[in-house]
């Protein structure tokens, strides 16, 4: 039980520009702040309660540009059962983030 005190959130972009977030009270003691990243990189999100940083604050949030990920390789055109099939994933221009892949067989291929 933290009690009642002012809560402040600030986002700092990779260029070092900081913005105080407007926090909306979504329900009792639950707040929401929105921000729109305008450049890729790591953003710092600092949250303070009663003018003291909350545990683990500031949080580092990676912002990437998924539309800049490029896929290439023969594995995108055809693949063979029992053989390694190669797909190259180029992410250098996309910024920070995590890559996951899911391969789904179309129903007619079953």
C-alpha positions in Angstrom: 0.0 0.0 0.0 1.8 3.1 -1.3 -0.9 5.6 -0.3 -1.7 8.8 -2.0 1.0 11.0 -3.5 1.8 12.7 -6.8 2.9 10.4 -9.6 5.0 11.7 -12.5 6.1 10.0 -15.7 8.8 11.4 -18.1 9.9 9.9 -21.4 13.4 10.8 -22.8 14.1 10.0 -26.5 17.4 8.8 -27.9 18.4 12.4 -28.7 18.0 13.4 -25.0 14.8 15.4 -25.3 12.5 14.8 -22.3 8.7 15.0 -22.2 6.5 14.9 -19.1 3.5 12.6 -19.8 0.0 13.5 -19.0 -1.3 10.6 -16.8 -5.0 9.7 -17.0 -6.6 7.9 -14.0 -8.0 4.8 -15.6 -9.3 3.3 -12.4 -8.6 3.6 -8.7 -4.8 4.0 -8.4 -4.2 2.9 -12.0 -2.8 5.5 -14.4 -2.1 5.6 -18.1 0.3 7.8 -20.1 0.6 7.8 -23.9 3.6 8.8 -26.0 4.4 8.7 -29.7 8.0 7.8 -30.5 9.3 9.8 -33.5 12.7 8.1 -33.9 14.1 4.6 -33.4 16.4 3.8 -30.5 16.2 3.4 -26.7 13.7 5.6 -24.8 14.0 6.1 -21.1 10.7 6.1 -19.1 11.1 7.4 -15.6 8.3 7.1 -13.1 8.4 8.9 -9.8 6.0 8.5 -6.9 6.1 11.3 -4.3 9.2 12.7 -6.1 11.2 9.3 -5.7 11.9 7.0 -8.6 9.9 3.8 -8.5 11.8 0.5 -8.4 13.6 -0.3 -11.7 13.0 3.3 -13.0 14.0 4.5 -15.5 12.9 1.7 -17.8 14.7 1.4 -21.2 12.2 0.8 -24.0 13.5 -0.3 -27.4 11.7 1.4 -30.3 12.4 -0.1 -33.8 11.0 0.3 -37.3 9.7 -3.1 -38.3 8.9 -1.8 -41.8 12.7 -1.6 -42.4 13.3 -5.3 -41.8 14.2 -7.0 -45.1 13.8 -10.7 -45.7 15.6 -12.6 -48.5 16.8 -16.1 -49.4 15.7 -19.2 -51.3 13.7 -20.3 -48.3 11.1 -17.6 -49.1 10.6 -19.1 -52.6 10.7 -22.9 -51.9 11.8 -25.3 -49.2 12.4 -29.0 -48.8 11.5 -31.4 -46.1 14.5 -32.8 -44.2 16.9 -30.1 -45.5 18.0 -26.8 -44.0 16.2 -24.0 -45.8 17.7 -20.5 -45.5 15.9 -17.2 -44.9 18.0 -14.1 -44.3 16.7 -11.4 -42.1 18.4 -8.0 -42.3 17.6 -5.8 -39.3 20.4 -3.2 -39.3 18.1 -0.3 -40.5 15.2 -1.3 -38.2 16.7 -0.2 -34.9 16.5 -2.1 -31.6 14.0 -4.9 -31.0 13.6 -8.7 -31.0 13.0 -11.0 -33.9 10.6 -13.8 -33.8 9.4 -16.1 -36.7 6.5 -18.3 -37.1 6.1 -20.7 -40.1 2.6 -21.6 -41.0 1.7 -24.2 -43.5 -1.3 -23.3 -45.7 -4.3 -25.7 -45.3 -3.9 -27.2 -48.8 -0.3 -28.2 -48.0 -1.3 -30.6 -45.2 
